[in-house]
Amino acid sequence: PTRDWRAVMVARPDNYPQEPAQLWEHFFQISQIPRPSGEEAALRDHIIDLANSCACPSRIDTAGNLLVSVPGSVGRELEGSVIVQNHLDMVTVKTADSDHDFSADPLSLQVVDGWLSADRTTLGADNGLGCAAALALMTDSTVSHPPAGIVVYGGGGDRPVRRHRSRSRSTPGRAHAESGYGRLGRTFCRLRGWAGLDTAPRSAAGSGY
C-alpha cells in the first residue's frame, strides 16, 4: 500500500518563505507528496480534500483530469469565469549521488543564498508552484477573483481543450499578484513573494525544472 505522505514529511528548511502564507504552505505540502508522471493519485486526492473543505465541487473525468469549481468572490459572482490550468506531475531528475526515490520520498527543500531548491533533485516548481497558486486562489479569502475552474491533469491525462465561456491562463515564469495563479519553471525560485519570481540557471541535476 502507498504510504501516507503526511507520515514521512520532512522539516521545512530554515528561511523558508512565509508570505504569501497560503501560497508557500500549499507549495510545501505539494513538495512532500511524491508525484512522478503516472503516479499523481495522492496529490489529486489531496486537492479534492482541500476542495471539499472549501465547499468547492469537484469531478474527475475518465482520463484522471480533475476540475474544481471555485465560486467568485462577493460582488464578483456573475463575472466571466477563468480556467486555471496546471499539471500534477513533476520532472524527476536527480544527481548521480542521490538515492532519492521519486515514487516514495518527499522532496528535501533547502534555501541557499536566497534561492529555494531541493537537495540534489529537481524542485518540482513546474508545475508545483502553479498548483500551489491555484490552491491559494481557492483557500485564501483575501484574494478577490471571478468564478474559477481549477483544472489539473496528470502526465498521462488529456490536456483539457474545451473552454465554455471562460478565459484560460497558464503563465510561464511568474505567479501573478492579482489573480494568484501561474507557473514557474526551473529548479530554483527566488524568494520574492507573489510576483516577480525569478529563475536561476540549470542545476547540477541537469534539468530546468
N, C-alpha and C positions, 0 to 999 in steps of 0.2 A: 504493500500500500504506500501511497505517496505521503511523505512526511508533512506535517502541518508546518508551514513556513514560519509561523509565529514562535514555534518551539526552538527554532535554530537561528533566530535573528542575532546579528552581531551589533555591537555598540556603535552609536554614532561617533564619527571622528571629532576630535577637538576642532573648534571653529567651524563646525557645520553651519550653513546659513540658517538664519532664524526668520527672516522676512523676505517675501510674504509667507507667513507661517504655514498656511494650508498648502500652498504650492510645494514647499520643501518637505513638509510632512508626508504628503502623498508620494513625492518622488522617493523619499527614503523607504517607505513601505514597498513601493514597486521594486526598488533595488534588492529587497530581501526575498522576492518571490522569483524562483527560477522560471525562465520563460524563453528557452530556445524555440526556434521555429517548429511548429507541430506539437508543442508542449505548453500551450498557453492557458490550459483549463483553470489552473489555480488563480491566475491573475484575473481571468474572466469572472470567476466566482466571487473574487474579492470586489470587483466593480459592481456586480449585481447586489452584493450585500450592502455596499455603500448606497446604491440607488434605492434599495428598499428602506434603508434608514432615513433617507430624504424624501420618502413617499414619491419617488420618480419611477414611473412604469418602465419596464424593460422587456425586451424579447430577443430571442436568438433565432437566426434563420438556419436552414439545413446545412449551410457551409460553416457554421460556427461564428458568423459575424454577429456582434451584439449592438443593439440600438437602445439607448436610454433617452427618454423624453424628459426634458427639463423645462418646467413652466417659466414664462418670463417673469421678471421682477415686477413688483407692484407698480402699476401705471404703464407697464410695457407689455402686458399680456397679449395685446392684439397686434403687435408689430410683426413684421415678416420674420419667419424663423430662420435660424442659421444652423447649418450642419457643421459639426466639429469632428473631423475625421483623423484617426490615428491608428497605428498598428500596434499589436500587443507584444510581438516577439522582438528580440534584440539580436544584434550582431554578436556572435560568440567567438571572440578571438582572444588568445592569451599568449604570454611569452613562453618560451621553451622550458623555463624553470618553474612554471606554475603548475600546481596539481589541482587547480580549481575544476570542479565538476559543474558545468553549467546546467545540468539537469537536476541537480540536488542541492547545490550550495548557494547561500546568499552572497551577494557581492560584498566585498570588503572595501568600504569607501575610505578615502583619505583626502585631506586638504593640505596642499604643499604650496607655499608661496602664493596663497590666494586662489589656487586652482583646485577645483573638485575633480577627483579622478578615482579610479578603482585600482586596487593593488594588483598589478601585472595582468589585468584583464581589461576588456572594453567596459565602458561605464554604463552603456545602455541608455544614454540620454536620447538617442534616436531609437525608439520614439517614446522612451520613458518620460522625458520631460513634457512632451506633448500630452501624453496621457495624464500626467500629474496636473497640468494646467487645466485640462478638460474637467478633471475631478474637482479641482478647486472652484471652477465655474459653477459646479453643481452644489458644492457644500458650503461655499463662502457667501453668506447672506449680505455681505457688504459690497459685493460686486453687482452692479446694475447691468442687466443684459436682457435681450429679447428672448422669446422661446428658442430653445436649442435642442437639436438632436445630436447626442454624442454617439458617434459610430466608431466602433473599434473592431478590427479584424486581425486574425492571426496570419502566420506565414503561409498557411495552407488555405486561407479563406479567400473568397472572391471579393475583390475591392468593389465597394458599392458604386453604382453608376446612376441610380435613379435619384433625382432631386425634385421633390414635389414642392413647388413654390418656395424654395429655400435657396439660400446662398451657401456655397461650400467654401471653406477656407482651411488651407493647410499650408502653413508658412514656414519655410526652412530658415534656420539661422537665428530666429528671435522669438521670444514669448512676449506677447503684447500686453501692455498695461491695462488698456481699456477693456478689452474683451477677455483677457486672461486665458488665451489658448494659443498654441503654436507648436512648432517643432524645433528641436535643437540637435544638430548632428555633432559628430566628433567626440573624441574620448574625454576631453576636458571641457569644463564650462567655467567661465569666470564668474565669481560671486558678486553680481551687480544687481540682483533682485529681479523684479518682474519684467523689466525691459532692458535692452542694451546688453544682452548676454553674448559675450564674445566667444570665439572659438580659438583653440590653440592648435599648434602643429600636431601631426600624427604622433601617436605614442610608440613606445618600443614594441607594443603588441602588433604593430603593423596595420592597424585599422583606424579609419577616421571616425569610428562610431563608439 
